[in-house]
Amino acid sequence: MTATQERTEEQDLPYNVFARLCPSRGTLEHVTGRWGALTLGALHQGSLRFNELRRRVDGVSEKMLSQTLQALERDGLVHREAQPTNPPRVDYELTPLGREVAGRLLDLIHCVEDRMDEVLAAREAYDARRA
C-alpha cells in the first residue's frame, strides 16, 4: 500500500482536500493553478522584484500576478518585503513552506517536461481517432 493510499483511507484526517469545504482545497487551487505553479517555480530560484517575476512568468498580466502573489502570501508560501526606498522596492521570496511546496511542484513540472514527447504523441493519436 502506498503512502497516498494510506492517507486517503484514514478517517480522522484534520484536513481532506477531497472534502468540498476543506480549506486545504483553496490552497491546492492557489498552488496548482497556472499562475500559482509558475510563480512558485520562478521564485524557487530566489528573490525577485515584481517586474522581474512578471518577465519570468511569460504571459501573466500585472493584475493576475498581483492576485496570485497575494493568495500565495496569505497561504504562507510567499514573503513580500517592501523596502522604504524612492521609488519603493518590493521583493518576493518563498517562505520555508513555499520552498518545500515549490520543490515538489518542480518535480512534477520536470516530469511533465521530460515526458512531453509522449504527451504530444498521445494527443496526436487521440485527435486522429476523433477525426
KOLMI-76756 format. One record per atom (N, C-alpha, C): residue number from 1; residue in three letters; atom name; x, y, z negated. Coordinates in steps of 0.001 Angstrom, whole numbers, plus 524288, in hexadecimal, padded with zeros to 5 digits. Layout:
N
{k->NUM; r->ALA; a->CA; east->X; north->Y; up->Z}
...
***
This chain:
131
{k->1; r->MET; a->N; east->80352; north->7FB66; up->80000}
{k->1; r->MET; a->CA; east->80000; north->80000; up->80000}
{k->1; r->MET; a->C; east->8037F; north->804D8; up->80000}
{k->2; r->THR; a->N; east->8022B; north->808A2; up->80358}
{k->2; r->THR; a->CA; east->80551; north->80D63; up->803A6}
{k->2; r->THR; a->C; east->803C2; north->81130; up->7FF63}
{k->3; r->ALA; a->N; east->8071D; north->8150F; up->7FE8E}
{k->3; r->ALA; a->CA; east->805FB; north->81904; up->7FA95}
{k->3; r->ALA; a->C; east->80105; north->81C06; up->7FC00}
{k->4; r->THR; a->N; east->8003C; north->81CF0; up->80113}
{k->4; r->THR; a->CA; east->7FB83; north->81FB9; up->802C3}
{k->4; r->THR; a->C; east->7F6A6; north->81C95; up->8018A}
{k->5; r->GLN; a->N; east->7F6D5; north->8177B; up->80297}
{k->5; r->GLN; a->CA; east->7F259; north->8142D; up->80169}
{k->5; r->GLN; a->C; east->7F144; north->8141A; up->7FB8E}
{k->6; r->GLU; a->N; east->7F56B; north->813A4; up->7F874}
{k->6; r->GLU; a->CA; east->7F4C2; north->8139F; up->7F2CD}
{k->6; r->GLU; a->C; east->7F244; north->818B3; up->7F100}
{k->7; r->ARG; a->N; east->7F410; north->81D07; up->7F321}
{k->7; r->ARG; a->CA; east->7F216; north->82220; up->7F180}
{k->7; r->ARG; a->C; east->7EC5A; north->822B9; up->7F2FA}
{k->8; r->THR; a->N; east->7EAD2; north->8210C; up->7F7A7}
{k->8; r->THR; a->CA; east->7E562; north->821B8; up->7F939}
{k->8; r->THR; a->C; east->7E1C8; north->81DFA; up->7F662}
{k->9; r->GLU; a->N; east->7E3E1; north->819D9; up->7F429}
{k->9; r->GLU; a->CA; east->7E09C; north->81613; up->7F160}
{k->9; r->GLU; a->C; east->7DFD9; north->8177F; up->7EBA5}
{k->10; r->GLU; a->N; east->7E2FD; north->81B15; up->7E9A3}
{k->10; r->GLU; a->CA; east->7E261; north->81CA6; up->7E433}
{k->10; r->GLU; a->C; east->7DD4B; north->81FB0; up->7E390}
{k->11; r->GLN; a->N; east->7DAB1; north->81EC5; up->7DF49}
{k->11; r->GLN; a->CA; east->7D5A9; north->82143; up->7DE61}
{k->11; r->GLN; a->C; east->7D60C; north->82654; up->7DB42}
{k->12; r->ASP; a->N; east->7DA1B; north->82705; up->7D834}
{k->12; r->ASP; a->CA; east->7DA51; north->82B68; up->7D48F}
{k->12; r->ASP; a->C; east->7DE48; north->82F95; up->7D623}
{k->13; r->LEU; a->N; east->7DEC7; north->8308D; up->7DB33}
{k->13; r->LEU; a->CA; east->7E258; north->834A8; up->7DCE7}
{k->13; r->LEU; a->C; east->7E021; north->839FB; up->7DB6F}
{k->14; r->PRO; a->N; east->7E376; north->83D7A; up->7D979}
{k->14; r->PRO; a->CA; east->7E178; north->842AA; up->7D83C}
{k->14; r->PRO; a->C; east->7E006; north->845B7; up->7DD34}
{k->15; r->TYR; a->N; east->7E2A3; north->8448B; up->7E194}
{k->15; r->TYR; a->CA; east->7E18A; north->84722; up->7E688}
{k->15; r->TYR; a->C; east->7E119; north->84302; up->7EAC3}
{k->16; r->ASN; a->N; east->7DD6A; north->843C0; up->7EE42}
{k->16; r->ASN; a->CA; east->7DC8B; north->8400E; up->7F27B}
{k->16; r->ASN; a->C; east->7DB2B; north->84330; up->7F757}
{k->17; r->VAL; a->N; east->7DEE1; north->843A8; up->7FAEE}
{k->17; r->VAL; a->CA; east->7DE2F; north->846D9; up->7FF99}
{k->17; r->VAL; a->C; east->7D999; north->84500; up->802EF}
{k->18; r->PHE; a->N; east->7D7F4; north->84025; up->80243}
{k->18; r->PHE; a->CA; east->7D392; north->83E1F; up->8054D}
{k->18; r->PHE; a->C; east->7CE48; north->83FC8; up->80310}
{k->19; r->ALA; a->N; east->7CE48; north->841EB; up->7FE5D}
{k->19; r->ALA; a->CA; east->7C970; north->843D4; up->7FBFC}
{k->19; r->ALA; a->C; east->7C85F; north->8495E; up->7FDF3}
{k->20; r->ARG; a->N; east->7C3AD; north->84A54; up->7FFA5}
{k->20; r->ARG; a->CA; east->7C232; north->84F43; up->80224}
{k->20; r->ARG; a->C; east->7C38B; north->8540C; up->7FEE0}
{k->21; r->LEU; a->N; east->7C2C9; north->853E5; up->7F9D7}
{k->21; r->LEU; a->CA; east->7C385; north->85887; up->7F692}
{k->21; r->LEU; a->C; east->7C8DC; north->858CC; up->7F3DD}
{k->22; r->CYS; a->N; east->7CC49; north->85530; up->7F501}
{k->22; r->CYS; a->CA; east->7D167; north->8552D; up->7F271}
{k->22; r->CYS; a->C; east->7D4B9; north->859C9; up->7F459}
{k->23; r->PRO; a->N; east->7D71C; north->85CBB; up->7F0C2}
{k->23; r->PRO; a->CA; east->7DA47; north->8613A; up->7F259}
{k->23; r->PRO; a->C; east->7DF23; north->85FB9; up->7F57B}
{k->24; r->SER; a->N; east->7E0C2; north->85ACA; up->7F520}
{k->24; r->SER; a->CA; east->7E554; north->8592D; up->7F82A}
{k->24; r->SER; a->C; east->7E442; north->85959; up->7FE03}
{k->25; r->ARG; a->N; east->7DF52; north->858ED; up->7FF80}
{k->25; r->ARG; a->CA; east->7DDF3; north->85907; up->8050C}
{k->25; r->ARG; a->C; east->7DF52; north->85E50; up->80779}
{k->26; r->GLY; a->N; east->7DE4A; north->8628D; up->804BA}
{k->26; r->GLY; a->CA; east->7DF9F; north->867BC; up->806BE}
{k->26; r->GLY; a->C; east->7E574; north->8686A; up->80779}
{k->27; r->THR; a->N; east->7E875; north->86689; up->803B6}
{k->27; r->THR; a->CA; east->7EE23; north->866EF; up->8042D}
{k->27; r->THR; a->C; east->7F011; north->863A4; up->808BF}
{k->28; r->LEU; a->N; east->7EDDF; north->85F04; up->80965}
{k->28; r->LEU; a->CA; east->7EF58; north->85BBA; up->80DD8}
{k->28; r->LEU; a->C; east->7EE39; north->85E8D; up->812FC}
{k->29; r->GLU; a->N; east->7E9D5; north->86137; up->81341}
{k->29; r->GLU; a->CA; east->7E88F; north->86435; up->817F9}
{k->29; r->GLU; a->C; east->7EC83; north->8689A; up->818DE}
{k->30; r->HIS; a->N; east->7EE25; north->86B3D; up->814B6}
{k->30; r->HIS; a->CA; east->7F1FF; north->86F6D; up->81540}
{k->30; r->HIS; a->C; east->7F734; north->86D4E; up->81733}
{k->31; r->VAL; a->N; east->7F8AF; north->868C2; up->81542}
{k->31; r->VAL; a->CA; east->7FDBE; north->8666F; up->81693}
{k->31; r->VAL; a->C; east->7FDB5; north->86412; up->81C0E}
{k->32; r->THR; a->N; east->7F97A; north->8617C; up->81D7B}
{k->32; r->THR; a->CA; east->7F972; north->85E91; up->82266}
{k->32; r->THR; a->C; east->7F6FE; north->86182; up->826F3}
{k->33; r->GLY; a->N; east->7F4BB; north->86613; up->825F8}
{k->33; r->GLY; a->CA; east->7F2C0; north->86930; up->82A47}
{k->33; r->GLY; a->C; east->7F749; north->86AED; up->82DB8}
{k->34; r->ARG; a->N; east->7F610; north->86C49; up->83287}
{k->34; r->ARG; a->CA; east->7FA2F; north->86DA8; up->83646}
{k->34; r->ARG; a->C; east->7FDFA; north->871AB; up->83417}
{k->35; r->TRP; a->N; east->7FC02; north->87603; up->8321D}
{k->35; r->TRP; a->CA; east->7FF7D; north->87A37; up->8306E}
{k->35; r->TRP; a->C; east->8020D; north->87902; up->82B38}
{k->36; r->GLY; a->N; east->7FF5D; north->87646; up->827C6}
{k->36; r->GLY; a->CA; east->801B3; north->874DB; up->822CB}
{k->36; r->GLY; a->C; east->8064F; north->87135; up->82381}
{k->37; r->ALA; a->N; east->8059E; north->86D39; up->826B9}
{k->37; r->ALA; a->CA; east->809D2; north->8696F; up->827A9}
{k->37; r->ALA; a->C; east->80E88; north->86C14; up->82A20}
{k->38; r->LEU; a->N; east->80D94; north->86F58; up->82E03}
{k->38; r->LEU; a->CA; east->811EB; north->871F8; up->830A3}
{k->38; r->LEU; a->C; east->81498; north->875F0; up->82D19}
{k->39; r->THR; a->N; east->81195; north->8789B; up->829EA}
{k->39; r->THR; a->CA; east->813D2; north->87C6E; up->82642}
{k->39; r->THR; a->C; east->81738; north->879B7; up->82232}
{k->40; r->LEU; a->N; east->8153A; north->8757C; up->81FEF}
{k->40; r->LEU; a->CA; east->81857; north->87292; up->81C1B}
{k->40; r->LEU; a->C; east->81D4A; north->8706B; up->81E9C}
{k->41; r->GLY; a->N; east->81CC9; north->86E57; up->82357}
{k->41; r->GLY; a->CA; east->8215B; north->86C4C; up->82612}
{k->41; r->GLY; a->C; east->82569; north->87079; up->82717}
{k->42; r->ALA; a->N; east->823A9; north->87518; up->828B0}
{k->42; r->ALA; a->CA; east->82746; north->87965; up->829C0}
{k->42; r->ALA; a->C; east->829FD; north->87B39; up->824CA}
{k->43; r->LEU; a->N; east->8271B; north->87B85; up->82088}
{k->43; r->LEU; a->CA; east->82962; north->87D59; up->81B99}
{k->43; r->LEU; a->C; east->82CEE; north->87953; up->8190E}
{k->44; r->HIS; a->N; east->82CAC; north->87484; up->81ACC}
{k->44; r->HIS; a->CA; east->8300F; north->87073; up->81897}
{k->44; r->HIS; a->C; east->835CC; north->871BB; up->81992}
{k->45; r->GLN; a->N; east->836D4; north->874BD; up->81DAA}
{k->45; r->GLN; a->CA; east->83C3C; north->8763A; up->81EF0}
{k->45; r->GLN; a->C; east->83E45; north->87A8F; up->81B65}
{k->46; r->GLY; a->N; east->83AC0; north->87D40; up->818AB}
{k->46; r->GLY; a->CA; east->83C6C; north->88161; up->81523}
{k->46; r->GLY; a->C; east->838C4; north->88609; up->81555}
{k->47; r->SER; a->N; east->839FA; north->889E8; up->8123B}
{k->47; r->SER; a->CA; east->836CF; north->88EA2; up->811B6}
{k->47; r->SER; a->C; east->8368B; north->89199; up->816DF}
{k->48; r->LEU; a->N; east->831DD; north->8938C; up->81819}
{k->48; r->LEU; a->CA; east->8311C; north->8969E; up->81CDA}
{k->48; r->LEU; a->C; east->82DAA; north->89B55; up->81BAD}
{k->49; r->ARG; a->N; east->82EAA; north->89F8E; up->81E75}
{k->49; r->ARG; a->CA; east->82B2B; north->8A410; up->81E42}
{k->49; r->ARG; a->C; east->82683; north->8A2E7; up->821CA}
{k->50; r->PHE; a->N; east->82255; north->8A5F6; up->8211E}
{k->50; r->PHE; a->CA; east->81D76; north->8A4F0; up->823EF}
{k->50; r->PHE; a->C; east->81E4F; north->8A49D; up->829D7}
{k->51; r->ASN; a->N; east->820E0; north->8A884; up->82C1F}
{k->51; r->ASN; a->CA; east->82191; north->8A889; up->831D1}
{k->51; r->ASN; a->C; east->8253B; north->8A43B; up->833AF}
{k->52; r->GLU; a->N; east->82910; north->8A2D6; up->8307D}
{k->52; r->GLU; a->CA; east->82C70; north->89E6F; up->831DD}
{k->52; r->GLU; a->C; east->82936; north->89967; up->8320A}
{k->53; r->LEU; a->N; east->825D1; north->898E7; up->82E3F}
{k->53; r->LEU; a->CA; east->82273; north->8944C; up->82DF0}
{k->53; r->LEU; a->C; east->81EA6; north->8943A; up->8328A}
{k->54; r->ARG; a->N; east->81C8E; north->898AF; up->833EF}
{k->54; r->ARG; a->CA; east->818E2; north->898FE; up->83850}
{k->54; r->ARG; a->C; east->81B8C; north->89787; up->83D75}
{k->55; r->ARG; a->N; east->82068; north->89929; up->83E17}
{k->55; r->ARG; a->CA; east->8234D; north->897A1; up->842D5}
{k->55; r->ARG; a->C; east->82488; north->891C8; up->842D1}
{k->56; r->ARG; a->N; east->825AD; north->88FB0; up->83E3D}
{k->56; r->ARG; a->CA; east->826F8; north->88A14; up->83DCB}
{k->56; r->ARG; a->C; east->82239; north->886AE; up->83EE7}
{k->57; r->VAL; a->N; east->81DA3; north->88853; up->83D18}
{k->57; r->VAL; a->CA; east->818CC; north->88568; up->83DE4}
{k->57; r->VAL; a->C; east->8162B; north->887BC; up->842C1}
{k->58; r->ASP; a->N; east->81827; north->88652; up->84730}
{k->58; r->ASP; a->CA; east->81676; north->88877; up->84C2D}
{k->58; r->ASP; a->C; east->81099; north->887D7; up->84CF7}
{k->59; r->GLY; a->N; east->80DF8; north->88C30; up->84E2E}
{k->59; r->GLY; a->CA; east->8086C; north->88C01; up->84F63}
{k->59; r->GLY; a->C; east->804CB; north->88D9B; up->84AFC}
{k->60; r->VAL; a->N; east->806BC; north->88E06; up->84640}
{k->60; r->VAL; a->CA; east->80358; north->88F87; up->841DD}
{k->60; r->VAL; a->C; east->80294; north->89571; up->841E5}
{k->61; r->SER; a->N; east->7FDCF; north->89720; up->840FA}
{k->61; r->SER; a->CA; east->7FCC0; north->89CBD; up->840A4}
{k->61; r->SER; a->C; east->7FE56; north->89EBE; up->83B40}
{k->62; r->GLU; a->N; east->7FEF2; north->8A3D5; up->83AD5}
{k->62; r->GLU; a->CA; east->8003F; north->8A61F; up->835BD}
{k->62; r->GLU; a->C; east->7FC0B; north->8A4D2; up->831C4}
{k->63; r->LYS; a->N; east->7F720; north->8A53B; up->83364}
{k->63; r->LYS; a->CA; east->7F2C8; north->8A438; up->82FD8}
{k->63; r->LYS; a->C; east->7F2D3; north->89E92; up->82DE7}
{k->64; r->MET; a->N; east->7F391; north->89AD6; up->8317B}
{k->64; r->MET; a->CA; east->7F390; north->89554; up->82FE7}
{k->64; r->MET; a->C; east->7F840; north->8940D; up->82C71}
{k->65; r->LEU; a->N; east->7FCC4; north->8963D; up->82DB0}
{k->65; r->LEU; a->CA; east->80160; north->89545; up->82A78}
{k->65; r->LEU; a->C; east->80099; north->89787; up->8250B}
{k->66; r->SER; a->N; east->7FE63; north->89C36; up->824C1}
{k->66; r->SER; a->CA; east->7FD62; north->89EA7; up->81FB2}
{k->66; r->SER; a->C; east->7F99E; north->89B4F; up->81C79}
{k->67; r->GLN; a->N; east->7F565; north->89983; up->81EDA}
{k->67; r->GLN; a->CA; east->7F19C; north->89633; up->81C1C}
{k->67; r->GLN; a->C; east->7F40F; north->8910A; up->81A6B}
{k->68; r->THR; a->N; east->7F73F; north->88ECE; up->81DD2}
{k->68; r->THR; a->CA; east->7F9D9; north->889DA; up->81C95}
{k->68; r->THR; a->C; east->7FD90; north->88A7F; up->81803}
{k->69; r->LEU; a->N; east->800A7; north->88E9E; up->81818}
{k->69; r->LEU; a->CA; east->80457; north->88F94; up->813D9}
{k->69; r->LEU; a->C; east->80185; north->8907D; up->80EB1}
{k->70; r->GLN; a->N; east->7FD2E; north->89358; up->80ED4}
{k->70; r->GLN; a->CA; east->7FA33; north->8943E; up->80A0F}
{k->70; r->GLN; a->C; east->7F815; north->88F1E; up->807DF}
{k->71; r->ALA; a->N; east->7F60C; north->88BBC; up->80B39}
{k->71; r->ALA; a->CA; east->7F3F2; north->886B4; up->80973}
{k->71; r->ALA; a->C; east->7F84A; north->88351; up->8072E}
{k->72; r->LEU; a->N; east->7FCC8; north->8832D; up->809C5}
{k->72; r->LEU; a->CA; east->80122; north->87FFD; up->807DF}
{k->72; r->LEU; a->C; east->80374; north->8823C; up->802DA}
{k->73; r->GLU; a->N; east->8036D; north->88761; up->80265}
{k->73; r->GLU; a->CA; east->80546; north->889DA; up->7FD91}
{k->73; r->GLU; a->C; east->80180; north->88897; up->7F91A}
{k->74; r->ARG; a->N; east->7FC81; north->888ED; up->7FA26}
{k->74; r->ARG; a->CA; east->7F88C; north->887CA; up->7F627}
{k->74; r->ARG; a->C; east->7F8FA; north->88226; up->7F440}
{k->75; r->ASP; a->N; east->7FA3F; north->87E9A; up->7F7DC}
{k->75; r->ASP; a->CA; east->7FAD7; north->87916; up->7F67A}
{k->75; r->ASP; a->C; east->80014; north->877E4; up->7F3DA}
{k->76; r->GLY; a->N; east->8036D; north->87BCD; up->7F362}
{k->76; r->GLY; a->CA; east->80871; north->87B08; up->7F0B9}
{k->76; r->GLY; a->C; east->80CA6; north->878B0; up->7F424}
{k->77; r->LEU; a->N; east->80BFC; north->878F9; up->7F94B}
{k->77; r->LEU; a->CA; east->80FC6; north->876A9; up->7FCDF}
{k->77; r->LEU; a->C; east->813A3; north->87AAA; up->7FF00}
{k->78; r->VAL; a->N; east->81200; north->87F92; up->7FF14}
{k->78; r->VAL; a->CA; east->8153C; north->883CC; up->80133}
{k->78; r->VAL; a->C; east->815B6; north->88811; up->7FD19}
{k->79; r->HIS; a->N; east->81A68; north->88A46; up->7FCC7}
{k->79; r->HIS; a->CA; east->81B64; north->88EBA; up->7F94F}
{k->79; r->HIS; a->C; east->81C2D; north->8938A; up->7FCB4}
{k->80; r->ARG; a->N; east->8197C; north->897AB; up->7FB64}
{k->80; r->ARG; a->CA; east->819E0; north->89CAB; up->7FE28}
{k->80; r->ARG; a->C; east->81CC1; north->8A075; up->7FAA6}
{k->81; r->GLU; a->N; east->820DB; north->8A2D8; up->7FCBE}
{k->81; r->GLU; a->CA; east->823C6; north->8A6AA; up->7F9A9}
{k->81; r->GLU; a->C; east->8241F; north->8ABCB; up->7FCA1}
{k->82; r->ALA; a->N; east->82197; north->8AFC1; up->7FA71}
{k->82; r->ALA; a->CA; east->821C1; north->8B502; up->7FCB3}
{k->82; r->ALA; a->C; east->82618; north->8B80E; up->7FA02}
{k->83; r->GLN; a->N; east->8297E; north->8BA57; up->7FD1D}
{k->83; r->GLN; a->CA; east->82DCA; north->8BD62; up->7FAF8}
{k->83; r->GLN; a->C; east->82CAC; north->8C32C; up->7FBC6}
{k->84; r->PRO; a->N; east->82D9F; north->8C642; up->7F7B9}
{k->84; r->PRO; a->CA; east->82C45; north->8CBDD; up->7F7F3}
{k->84; r->PRO; a->C; east->8303F; north->8CEFB; up->7FB24}
{k->85; r->THR; a->N; east->8303D; north->8CE0E; up->80038}
{k->85; r->THR; a->CA; east->833B9; north->8D0F7; up->803AE}
{k->85; r->THR; a->C; east->8305C; north->8D43F; up->80753}
{k->86; r->ASN; a->N; east->832E4; north->8D794; up->80A40}
{k->86; r->ASN; a->CA; east->83013; north->8DAC7; up->80E0A}
{k->86; r->ASN; a->C; east->8326B; north->8D9C3; up->81367}
{k->87; r->PRO; a->N; east->82FB5; north->8D744; up->816F3}
{k->87; r->PRO; a->CA; east->82A67; north->8D51E; up->81672}
{k->87; r->PRO; a->C; east->82A5C; north->8D053; up->812E0}
{k->88; r->PRO; a->N; east->825B8; north->8CEED; up->810EB}
{k->88; r->PRO; a->CA; east->8255B; north->8CA6A; up->80D69}
{k->88; r->PRO; a->C; east->82738; north->8C570; up->8101A}
{k->89; r->ARG; a->N; east->829B5; north->8C21F; up->80D1E}
{k->89; r->ARG; a->CA; east->82B9C; north->8BD1F; up->80F2E}
{k->89; r->ARG; a->C; east->828E2; north->8B8C6; up->80C2D}
{k->90; r->VAL; a->N; east->82696; north->8B524; up->80F0B}
{k->90; r->VAL; a->CA; east->823EA; north->8B0BA; up->80CAD}
{k->90; r->VAL; a->C; east->8264E; north->8ABBC; up->80ED3}
{k->91; r->ASP; a->N; east->82813; north->8A874; up->80B45}
{k->91; r->ASP; a->CA; east->82A57; north->8A36C; up->80CBB}
{k->91; r->ASP; a->C; east->826CB; north->89F0E; up->80ADF}
{k->92; r->TYR; a->N; east->8269D; north->89ADF; up->80DE6}
{k->92; r->TYR; a->CA; east->8238E; north->8963C; up->80C8A}
{k->92; r->TYR; a->C; east->8273D; north->8919C; up->80C45}
{k->93; r->GLU; a->N; east->8266B; north->88E6B; up->80839}
{k->93; r->GLU; a->CA; east->8297D; north->889A4; up->807BB}
{k->93; r->GLU; a->C; east->82629; north->88581; up->80520}
{k->94; r->LEU; a->N; east->827C5; north->880A6; up->805BD}
{k->94; r->LEU; a->CA; east->824EB; north->87C57; up->80362}
{k->94; r->LEU; a->C; east->82621; north->87BF8; up->7FD97}
{k->95; r->THR; a->N; east->8223C; north->87A8F; up->7FA97}
{k->95; r->THR; a->CA; east->822F6; north->8793E; up->7F519}
{k->95; r->THR; a->C; east->8251E; north->873AA; up->7F4E8}
{k->96; r->PRO; a->N; east->826BA; north->871C3; up->7F05D}
{k->96; r->PRO; a->CA; east->8285D; north->86C41; up->7F013}
{k->96; r->PRO; a->C; east->82415; north->8687F; up->7F201}
{k->97; r->LEU; a->N; east->81F38; north->8698B; up->7F096}
{k->97; r->LEU; a->CA; east->81AEF; north->8664C; up->7F287}
{k->97; r->LEU; a->C; east->81A73; north->866CF; up->7F872}
{k->98; r->GLY; a->N; east->81AEE; north->86B88; up->7FA6E}
{k->98; r->GLY; a->CA; east->81AB1; north->86C6F; up->8000D}
{k->98; r->GLY; a->C; east->81F01; north->8699F; up->802F8}
{k->99; r->ARG; a->N; east->823B6; north->86973; up->800A4}
{k->99; r->ARG; a->CA; east->82817; north->866A9; up->80324}
{k->99; r->ARG; a->C; east->826EE; north->860D2; up->8037F}
{k->100; r->GLU; a->N; east->824B0; north->85EAE; up->7FF57}
{k->100; r->GLU; a->CA; east->8235D; north->85922; up->7FF72}
{k->100; r->GLU; a->C; east->81F41; north->857FC; up->803A0}
{k->101; r->VAL; a->N; east->81B21; north->85B1E; up->803AF}
{k->101; r->VAL; a->CA; east->816F1; north->85A52; up->8077F}
{k->101; r->VAL; a->C; east->81909; north->85B1C; up->80D07}
{k->102; r->ALA; a->N; east->81C11; north->85F36; up->80DE1}
{k->102; r->ALA; a->CA; east->81E35; north->86041; up->81314}
{k->102; r->ALA; a->C; east->821D6; north->85BE4; up->814DB}
{k->103; r->GLY; a->N; east->824DF; north->859C4; up->81143}
{k->103; r->GLY; a->CA; east->8285D; north->85572; up->812AA}
{k->103; r->GLY; a->C; east->82556; north->850BB; up->8149E}
{k->104; r->ARG; a->N; east->82123; north->84F7A; up->811F9}
{k->104; r->ARG; a->CA; east->81DE3; north->84B18; up->813A5}
{k->104; r->ARG; a->C; east->81B30; north->84C4A; up->818CB}
{k->105; r->LEU; a->N; east->8197C; north->85117; up->81956}
{k->105; r->LEU; a->CA; east->816F0; north->852BC; up->81E23}
{k->105; r->LEU; a->C; east->81AC5; north->8528B; up->822B6}
{k->106; r->LEU; a->N; east->81F97; north->85426; up->821D6}
{k->106; r->LEU; a->CA; east->82383; north->853F1; up->825FE}
{k->106; r->LEU; a->C; east->824AF; north->84E5A; up->8279F}
{k->107; r->ASP; a->N; east->82469; north->84AA4; up->823FA}
{k->107; r->ASP; a->CA; east->824FC; north->84526; up->8257B}
{k->107; r->ASP; a->C; east->820C9; north->843A4; up->8296B}
{k->108; r->LEU; a->N; east->81BFF; north->8454C; up->82873}
{k->108; r->LEU; a->CA; east->817AF; north->84439; up->82C07}
{k->108; r->LEU; a->C; east->81889; north->8470D; up->8313C}
{k->109; r->ILE; a->N; east->81A0A; north->84BFD; up->83109}
{k->109; r->ILE; a->CA; east->81B08; north->84F04; up->835C7}
{k->109; r->ILE; a->C; east->81F3B; north->84C62; up->83916}
{k->110; r->HIS; a->N; east->82373; north->84AC1; up->8369F}
{k->110; r->HIS; a->CA; east->827AE; north->84832; up->8398B}
{k->110; r->HIS; a->C; east->825E8; north->842FC; up->83BCA}
{k->111; r->CYS; a->N; east->822AF; north->84023; up->838F6}
{k->111; r->CYS; a->CA; east->82090; north->83B38; up->83AF9}
{k->111; r->CYS; a->C; east->81D61; north->83C3A; up->83FE4}
{k->112; r->VAL; a->N; east->81A01; north->84024; up->83FBF}
{k->112; r->VAL; a->CA; east->816D2; north->84173; up->84452}
{k->112; r->VAL; a->C; east->81A4E; north->84319; up->848E0}
{k->113; r->GLU; a->N; east->81E16; north->84676; up->847D5}
{k->113; r->GLU; a->CA; east->8219B; north->84836; up->84BFC}
{k->113; r->GLU; a->C; east->82495; north->843A0; up->84E5D}
{k->114; r->ASP; a->N; east->82679; north->8401F; up->84B07}
{k->114; r->ASP; a->CA; east->82980; north->83BA6; up->84CDC}
{k->114; r->ASP; a->C; east->82647; north->837E2; up->85028}
{k->115; r->ARG; a->N; east->8212B; north->837BF; up->84F4F}
{k->115; r->ARG; a->CA; east->81DD2; north->833F8; up->85200}
{k->115; r->ARG; a->C; east->81A6E; north->8366F; up->85640}
{k->116; r->MET; a->N; east->81BA3; north->83B3E; up->857D5}
{k->116; r->MET; a->CA; east->8185D; north->83DF0; up->85BA5}
{k->116; r->MET; a->C; east->8181F; north->83B37; up->860EE}
{k->117; r->ASP; a->N; east->81C3A; north->8388C; up->86287}
{k->117; r->ASP; a->CA; east->81BF1; north->835B2; up->86780}
{k->117; r->ASP; a->C; east->8178E; north->831A8; up->8674B}
{k->118; r->GLU; a->N; east->81710; north->82EFF; up->862D6}
{k->118; r->GLU; a->CA; east->812E1; north->82B26; up->86236}
{k->118; r->GLU; a->C; east->80D86; north->82DC5; up->86219}
{k->119; r->VAL; a->N; east->80D3A; north->8323B; up->85F7A}
{k->119; r->VAL; a->CA; east->8084B; north->8351B; up->85F2A}
{k->119; r->VAL; a->C; east->8069F; north->836E3; up->86498}
{k->120; r->LEU; a->N; east->80A3F; north->8390E; up->86791}
{k->120; r->LEU; a->CA; east->808F0; north->83AEE; up->86CCE}
{k->120; r->LEU; a->C; east->80752; north->8367A; up->8705B}
{k->121; r->ALA; a->N; east->809F0; north->831F5; up->86FE2}
{k->121; r->ALA; a->CA; east->80870; north->82D62; up->872FB}
{k->121; r->ALA; a->C; east->802F6; north->82B8E; up->87170}
{k->122; r->ALA; a->N; east->801C9; north->82B9D; up->86C65}
{k->122; r->ALA; a->CA; east->7FC9D; north->82A05; up->86A94}
{k->122; r->ALA; a->C; east->7F86F; north->82DC1; up->86C9C}
{k->123; r->ARG; a->N; east->7F98A; north->832BE; up->86C99}
{k->123; r->ARG; a->CA; east->7F5D3; north->83691; up->86EAC}
{k->123; r->ARG; a->C; east->7F4C4; north->8359D; up->87474}
{k->124; r->GLU; a->N; east->7F8FF; north->834B5; up->87754}
{k->124; r->GLU; a->CA; east->7F87B; north->833C9; up->87CF4}
{k->124; r->GLU; a->C; east->7F53C; north->82EE4; up->87DFD}
{k->125; r->ALA; a->N; east->7F644; north->82ABB; up->87B1D}
{k->125; r->ALA; a->CA; east->7F341; north->825E5; up->87BC0}
{k->125; r->ALA; a->C; east->7ED8A; north->826C7; up->87A4A}
{k->126; r->TYR; a->N; east->7EC8F; north->8298E; up->8761E}
{k->126; r->TYR; a->CA; east->7E738; north->82ABF; up->87467}
{k->126; r->TYR; a->C; east->7E459; north->82DD6; up->87897}
{k->127; r->ASP; a->N; east->7E6D9; north->831EC; up->87A8F}
{k->127; r->ASP; a->CA; east->7E46D; north->8353D; up->87E8B}
{k->127; r->ASP; a->C; east->7E362; north->83223; up->88388}
{k->128; r->ALA; a->N; east->7E6ED; north->82E9F; up->884FD}
{k->128; r->ALA; a->CA; east->7E630; north->82B6A; up->889A6}
{k->128; r->ALA; a->C; east->7E183; north->827CB; up->88909}
{k->129; r->ARG; a->N; east->7E0D8; north->825A4; up->88455}
{k->129; r->ARG; a->CA; east->7DC52; north->82230; up->88357}
{k->129; r->ARG; a->C; east->7D730; north->82533; up->8837A}
{k->130; r->ARG; a->N; east->7D749; north->82A0E; up->881F8}
{k->130; r->ARG; a->CA; east->7D281; north->82D3E; up->881AB}
{k->130; r->ARG; a->C; east->7D10B; north->82F9F; up->886F4}
{k->131; r->ALA; a->N; east->7D4C3; north->82FBF; up->88A90}
{k->131; r->ALA; a->CA; east->7D3BD; north->83242; up->88FA3}
{k->131; r->ALA; a->C; east->7D05D; north->82EDB; up->89326}
***
